[in-house]
Amino acid sequence: MNSINIEIPSLSENIRMIESFIDNAKERFNLNDDIYGNIMIAVTESVHNAIRHGNGGDAKKNVQLSLVLLDDAIRFTIKDEGEGFDYDNLPDPTSPENLETPGGRGIFLMKHLCDEVNFLNNGQVVELIFYIN
């Protein structure tokens, strides 16, 4: 099985390492530009959420990112050391009262860019799945 893992301290500047990780995956697995763009946005957004919300920006806590290449999909798993969150009761970022609100669009974006989004372990773990064939 083809898999790659990276672990970063919860600092927003470490998003650059995640971008490099995705660039390397694009080369290694010959990902097309459309899926690459979706992966870049969705995965960096998810890691940013893990750093900011999951780990509260605590540099002593880490975020783990793993990628597994399956027969017909590529699966990214993002894991933080936080308490998790109530992913079933998030405000709708498209409703009028939330349009001006900063934030709140990350998970909405992920759900539109990925073929599947799964929340595991009370929301501490997010799986982003992209179909490749």
C-alpha positions, 0 to 999 in steps of 0.5 A: 500500500502506498502511504506517506505520513507527516507530523507537524507542531501546531503553528500556522506557518507549518502549513507550508510543509503541508503544501510541500507534502501535497506537491510531492504527492502530486508528483509521486502519484501523477495527480491531475491539476483539477484534483490537485487544486481540490486536495490543496485547498481541502487538506490545508483547510483541514490542517489549519482547522486542526491547528487552530480549533483542535489544538488551540494553536498550542505548539506542544500539540501536533497535527498528523497528516497521512495519505493513502493511495487506494485503487480508485481514491486517495485518502487524507487523514488529519488528526489533532490532539484536541477534544473533538467538536460537534460536526453535526451542528455547525452553522450553515455558512450560506445562510444570510445571518452567517454570510458576513461571519469570518470563518465557518466555511472550512468544512463547507468547502471541504464537503464541496471539494472532496468526494467524501468527508468523514469525521471520526473519534468525536471529530479529532480525526477527519478523512478527506477522500478524492476519487481518482478514476 
